[in-house]
Amino acid sequence: MSNKKFSLMLHKASAQAAGVLGVRAPFDQSLIAEVETVNAEHIEQAMDVAYSLYRDRDSWLPLHKRIEILEKTAQIMLQKKDQLAFEAAQEGGKPLLDSIIEVTRAIDGIHLCIETLKTDQGEIIPTGMSVSSSNRIAITQREPIGVVVAVSAFNHPLNLIVHQVAAAVAAGCPVVVKPAEDTPISCLNFVNILWQAGLPSEWCQAVIPENIGVAEKLVTDHRVGFFTFIGSAKVGWMLHSKLAPGVRSALEHGGAAPVVMAEDADIFSAVQKLGKGGFYHAGQVCVSVQRVFAHKKIAASFVEQLASYAKQQKVGDPTLESTEVGPLIRPAEVERISNWVNEAKSEGAQCITGGSVISDSCYECTVLANPALDSKVSTAEIFGPVVCVYEYDDIDWAIQQANSLPFSFQASVFTNNLDKAMRVYKRIDASAVMLNDHTAFRIDGMPFAGLKQSGLGVGGIPYTIEDMQVNKMLVMNSPEL
């Protein structure tokens, strides 16, 4: 298969590309695409086009047109489902079967945008409860907040773009998107599909900056109305601190997702679910199962069965249907994870299975028992195929340890005892708690929020569309009201 080539995806680019980025498959580092990059002049042009469009209210896309474009987008995506899944697997390393599910979710996400537009367009505010508010009626309607700048992550290269870009289109906002430089293909494919579906190119432009300085220029531009970021906490909070005054934002980072297993937990069911939640996409998910606190009565059996599950996972080429766990996104990540695991072992952790580098791109599915509570694997997001299991006697101690980090996202509890389930639910730091399920469960319409250092605001397509719009109120005064 010949390499794909992407030209600048700007509205009538006025200057030649700054350069060309080679996109390489993480599994074998083969060149799979070449993408033209932008400089500061291109960023200025993109923002000028987008902001001028937003300021010209006569040019705004009416609701029926946005729905028409999104419906056509979903149709085209369905026709190209196999290609989109293969290219997402190839560029991002998520196994093909999981990438097919990602594309299906992305298409469902487009339909969710449409449903949101059809059902949530404003409200009536109660008036008339006092003499001073009589003879009035107040209503709100939604209008776009401004230019959306979207910076995305590599681990779900199509579905995350849908959450950010399709939501902006649905909200009626011009959008400039910067995908992760490791995985730009799915984003550029999606932007092309939007254009093919009838979205004028000035409404959605994609940029691959030639360097960090150019990327920062995009984010810190005073014409940004809403900034949506998915990626590391270090980068997200840094960029957030540099936003122009008045810019609204949403940040989605990661964490070190905790699980509490009571002594009555169904071990077999927990292994199947937590194994999937921990090793899915080689652990490169912001809510991957990382820290499992298992009661001492079941800890040994759980660790043994989880290790058996880990050993059975087929690690390899993500474009093959037989692969269950793919590569890490970069060779440097393999080295980092290896260093963290070796460090944990030197600090007392027992490596039950795994713990070795398979290749430059792949690492064994690994289970660590009782690593030190101050080890990196216990205190920072691993973002790799490593699950840590800690034995406990007192459930309140387990909850205290789960809450000990400056991250808070999704968590889970395994028990058939309602009181214990509610005790964990009420006391654990999390925006969502899964009962008898893994921490990485998500559907695209549910709220998805990182707390503390794990993020800002609430994700999920309906919530993102709401963030990208203004509830504008009209109060009408008439003696006939």
N, C-alpha and C positions, 0 to 999 in steps of 0.2 A: 504494500500500500504506500503510495507516494505521500510525502508530507503535506499537510494542509498549510495554506498561506493566507494570512489575514492582513488586509490593508487597514489603514486608519479608519476607525469607525466613528468619525465625526461628521457633523453636518457641513458639507462643503469645505473640507479642510483647505486652509489657505497656505499651508507650508508643507514641505516634504517631511517625511517621517524622520524622527531623531535617530533612529537605528532599528535594529531587528532583534527580537528576543527569540532564542531557540527554546522551545518547550520540549522537555525530555520525559519519557515514561519513567516513573520512579522505580519500576521493577528491574529494568535492564539498562536504563539511561539512554535508550535509543531516541533519536530525534524524531518527534512526531508532528511538530508544527513550527511555523515561523510567524511571528506576530510583530507588526510594526509598532514602535514605541513613540511616545509623545514627549515634547519638551514644554517649557513654561509658556511659550507662545501658543501652543495648541490648547493648554489649559485655559489661558485667557480667552481664546476664541470659544471654547466649549461653554465656559461660564457666561460669556457675553450672550451667546445664542440662547442658552437656557433661561437666563434672567430676563432678557428682552421678551422672550415668549411668555414668561410668567407675568410680566408687567402689562402685557397687552391682553386685557380681559376679553376682548372680542375674538381672540384666537384660541381661547380655552376650548378643550375638547368637551362637547356636551356628553351627558351621561350615556345616552343611547349609543354614541359613537365609541365610547370606551368599552361598553359591553360588547359591541359588535367586534371590536379589535380583539378583545380577550377571548371571545368565543372562537374566532378564526385561529387565534394562537393555539388554543387547546387542540383544535382539529389538526393543525400542521404538526404539532408535537406528537400526537397519536400516530400520524402517518410515519414519522421519523423516529419512533420509539426505540427500535433496535439500534439504529445508528447513534442516537443520543446516549443510550446506555453503554455501548461499547466504548465510545470516546470518553465518557466520564470515568469508566473503569480504567482505561488506558492511561489517562492523564493524572488521575487521583489515587489509583491503587486500590480502591474499594472493589471487592470481587464482583464479577459480572452479575451474579444472581441478586446481590444486594443493590447494585447499580440499576438493575431493571426495576426494583422496588422504588428506588429513588426517583426514577423518571415517572413512574406511575403516581407517586406522591406529588411530583411537580405539576403534573397535568391536573390532578385533583386540586392542587393549590390554585390553579387558574380558575377552576370552577368555583372555588371558595371565594375568590375575589369577586366573581360575578354575583354570587349569592349575597355577599355582603353589600354590594352596591344596590341590589334589588330590595333589600330588607332594612337598611339602616341609613336613612338620609336626613335625620333630624328628629326633633321632638317638640311637644307643646309644653311650655313652662306654666305651671299653675299661677293664675292671677285672680284677683277679685276677692281675696280673703279679708281684705281691709278696705275701708272707704277710700284710702289714698291710691289703691291699685284697681279700683273699679273702672268699668268702661274700657278695659284694656285686654288685649290678648298678646301673648308672647310666644314666638316660635323660633326654633333654630334650624339652620340649614348648614350643610357641610360645603366647605370650599377648600381648595388646595392651600397648604401652608407656605409653599414656595418651592425653590429648587431643591431637590433631594440629591445629596451626594452619598453614594453607597460604596463602602469598602467591605469586601467580602473575604471569606476564608476558603481554604483549599478542600476541607474534608467532605463537604457535600456540594460539589462544584456547580450543580444545576439547581437543586432544591433551595439552597440558600439564596441564590440569585432571584428565584421566583419570589421568595419571601420579601426581598428588598425591592427588586425592580418591578415585578408585576404589581406589587402593592402600591408603588408610586404611580404607575400608570393608572391603576384603578382609582387612586385618590385624585387624579388629575394634575399631578405634579410633573414638570420636566425633571428628568433624572440623568445624572452623570455617574456611571458605575466604574469602579476600579476592582476587577477581580484579583484574586491571589495570582502572583506571577508564576507560581508552580502549576496552576490549573486555570488558564484563561479560556480554553477551548469551549467548554460548556457555556460559559457566559457569552462569548462572542456568537456562538451558535444561537443562543436564545435571543440576543438582540437582533440578529438577522431574521429570526422567525417573527419577532414583533414587527419589524419593517415589512416583511412579506405579508403579514396579516393586515397591513394598512396603517400602522402607526407612522406618522411622518418622522423622518430621521432626527429632526431637531428635538423631538420629545424624549428620545433616549439615545445617549451617546456613551460609548465605552472607551476607556483610556487605559493604556499600559504605560505608566510613567517610566522615563529612562533612568530615574534615580529617586532616592527617598526625598530629596529636596523638592522635586517636581510634584511628587505625591502629596507632600505636606502643603504645598501651595494650593492644591485643589481643595483640601480639607479646610484650610484656614481662610479661604476666600470669604469676604464680607457678604457676598451675594448668596451664600448657602442659607436655605431656610430650615432644612432638617438634615442631620448627619446620622446615618445608620452604619454601625461598625460591628463586624463579627470577626473575632480574632483573639490574640493574646491580651491579657490584662495589661501587661507592660506597655504595649503599643497603644491600646485603646485609651487608657487613662492619660497617656502622654498627649495623644491627639486631642482628646476632650479638653485638656487644659489650655489648648491653643485655639479653640474655636472663637470666632468673632462674637462680640456681645449680641445676645438675643437669639443665637442659633439654638434650636431645640435638638435633642439627640437621643439615641438609644444605643447602648453598648451591650454586646453579648460576648462574654468571655468564657472561662472554664472554671473548673473546681477540682475537688478530689472526692468524688461522690461517695457518701457513706451508706452502709447497709447494716441494719441491726437484725440479727437472727435470734429469736427466742428459742428456748429449749424444746418447744413443741413444733418447731418449723418442719415442714415436709422437705427433707433433705434432697430427695431425688428431684422434686420439682424446682427447688431452689438452685440446684446445680445447673439444670438445663437453662434456666432463665438468667442466672448470674453469669454463667459461662458465656452465653451469647452477649449479655450486656457488657462484659469485660473485654472480650476478644473481638467483638464486631469491629470491622474496619481497623484491625490491629490496635484497638484501644484509642484511636484518634477521633474521639467524640467528646464534646465538652462535658457531658454528663455520664461518661463511661463508669462502670462499676470499678472502684479503686480500693476502697477500704471496707472490708467486711468484718463486723464484730459478731462473732459466733459464740453462743453460750458454751461453757466448758463441757457440758454433757453431750454436745453434738459436734464440737469443733473438729475433733480428730477425724470422725467419719466424713464430715463435710469436706475437709481439706483433701482427704484421700480421693473422694469421688470427683471433686473439682479438678484435681491433678489428672485423673484419668480422662476427664472431658478435654482438658487442655492438650494432652498427648494425642488425642484422636483428630485434632484439627489439622486440615491439610493446608499448609502454608505455601504460597507460590504465586505464579503468574495470575494477576487479577482478571485477565481477559478469558480465562478458561472456566467453563461452567463447574468444573470439579473443585475449584479453589474455594476454600472457606475463609481464609485469612490472607490478606495481601501484604504488600510491602509497607514500610514506613515511607513517608513522603520524600525524605532525603537521606543519603548515607550518614550525614552528621547526626541525624536523630537516632539511628541504630547505635552509633558510638555513644551518644549521650545516655541512652537507656541502659546499655551494657555497663557503663560506668556507675550509674545509679544503683543497679542491681548488685554489682560487685561490692560497692560501698556498703549497701545494706547487709550483705552477707558478712562482711568484715566487722559489722557492728552488731552481729548476733542473729540476723534473720536466717531461718532455715529455708533453703530453696528446695521445695518439694518436687518441682518439675520445671523444665525449661532452664532459663538463665544463660543461654548461649546464643551467640551470633550465628545465623544460618548462612548469610551472605552479606554483601555490601548493602543490600536493601531490606533484608528480612531478619526478624528476630523471633526466637521461639516463644510460644505462649507460655507464660511463666506464672507460677503460684509461689508466693512467699508466705511463710508462717511466722507470725509474731516478730516482725521487724521492729527495731527500736522506734519509739514514738517520735523521736526527733530526727530520724533518718529522712533523707530527701523523699523517699518513696512514701513516707507517712505524712509529709508536710507540704508537698508541692504536687502539682498536677503532673502525673507521669506521661500521659498522652502516648501510651504505648501498650502493648499486650501483656500487662503485668497486673495481677490482682493480689492484694495483700490481705491476709486473714489474721485477725487478732482474737485470742481467746479471752472471754470475760466471765466473771461470776455475778456481778451486780449490773443490772441493765442501766441503772442511772450512771454508772461509770462509763458504759459504752456510749450513752447519749452525750455525756460530758466530753469524751474524746472526739466524737463526731462533730461537736460544736467548737472544738478548740482551734480551728483554723480560720483565717480571715476570708474564707470563701463560703458561699452558701448558694446552692442551686437546687438540684433534685436529689432526693434521698429515698430509701425504701426500708420497709420492715417486713420480716417474714414471721408470721405467727397465726395460729387459729384462735387465739385468745383476744377477744374484743377489747378488754381492758388494757392489755399490754400494747395492742395496736394503737389505741387512743393515747396511751401514755407517751409512746414514741412520737406520734403525730403532733401532739400538743407541745412537746418539749424540744424537738429537734429543730435546728436552724435549717430551713429549707423553704423554697417557694412552692414546692410540690412534693408530696410524699406518696410513694407507691406501696400499696399493701399487697404482699405476695407477688411482686413483679420487680423487674430490674429497674435501676435508676435511669436508664436511657430511653424508657418508653416515652413516646411523643406522637400525637397527631397534630396536624398543622393548624387546626382551628383552636386548639387549647392555649391558654396563656403559658408563656415560657419565659421565665424571668430569673436572671442571676442577681443575687443579693450580695451585700457587702462588696468585696472586691470582684465578685463574679459578674458584675454588670450593672446596668442602669436601665430602668424602664421595663416594659413588658413586650415580649415578642409574641409570635402567633399572628397569622395573616389578618384577622379582623382587628386585632389590637394595633398592628402596625399601620393599617389603613387609617384607623382613628388618629394615631399619632401624627400622621402626615396630612391631616386636615384640621381646619379651624371650625369650631362650632360658632357660627355667626348668628347672633340673635337679632330679631326684628320685633319691636314692641309697637303695636298699633293701638291708637286711642280713638274711640268713636263713641258717641252717646248711644249708638245702637248695639254696642257690645255688652 
